[in-house]
Amino acid sequence: MIQFDHGVCNDFESALSREWLETNGLGGFSSSTIVDLNTRRYHGLLTAATRPPVGRVVLLSKLEETLMIDGRRYELSANQLRERFGPG
């Protein structure tokens, strides 16, 4: 099992540079960063190989996770949006 200490997990840039990948042996896979912030085109929880080895489609990119404790909500998901300049 791979483990990361608090130093990595508490440093956003360091955690963002660490990625994981799980394959199914048929060309499909699941991958993201360890903070579940997708930074690549094919990061996602369910990427299917429609025409292996090149035809891939992201079917499920992410889930929004919320932890409820004693009526309090803790948002666990991470999103990073590009800044847009100008109209549109």
N, C-alpha and C positions, 0 to 999 in steps of 0.2 A: 504494500500500500504506500502511495506517495502522500507525504504530509508536508504542510507549510507551517512555519511558526508564526507567532504574532507579528514579528517584524515585517514579514511579507504581506500578511493579511491586512495589517494596519496602514500599509503604504500603498495607496491607490495605484500609482504608476507602476510599481513593482508587481502588484497583483494583476493588473491589466495586461502585463507582458507575459503572464503565464497562461498557457492554454491547455485544454484537454481534448481528446479525440477518442470516440468509441465507434468501431466499425462493425458491420454485420457480415462481412465476407462476401457480399453480393454487389458491392459498390455503393451501398447506402451507408450513412454515418450520422453521428451526432457530435457536435463540437461547439466550443465557446471558450471564453476566458474563465478563470477560476472565480471571478466575481459575476459571472453570467451576463456580461455586457458584450454583446456581439460586435466585433470590430472588423470582421471580414465578410465578403459577399456570401460565402457558403456557411457561415456560422449559423447553427440552428439545432433544435432538438430532434428534428426528423427531416433528413435530406435523403431523398430516394434517387436511385440510379435508374432512370427510365430507358436509357440506351447505353449500358456500360461499355467502355469506361468513361465516356465523356458526357452523356446526357444526364444531368442532375437537376433536380427540382427541390427547393426548400418548401416542405409542406407545413412545417410548424417551426416558426423562428424562435418564439419564446413564450413564456407564461409570466403574467404579473403575479407575484407572490406577496401575500399579506399574512402576518402572524397576529392572531387575536389572543390577548392575555388579559383576563379580568375586564373585558369590555374595552380595552385599549388596543388600537391598531398600530402595527409596526410594519411599514412598507419595506419589503426586502428586495424588491426589484431595482435594477439599475438601467438607466437609459442615457444615451448621449446623443444630443441632436446637433446637427450642423447649424451654424448661424447663417441666416439668409440676409442678403443685402439688396436693397432696391425693391421695386414692385414685383409682385408675384411670388 
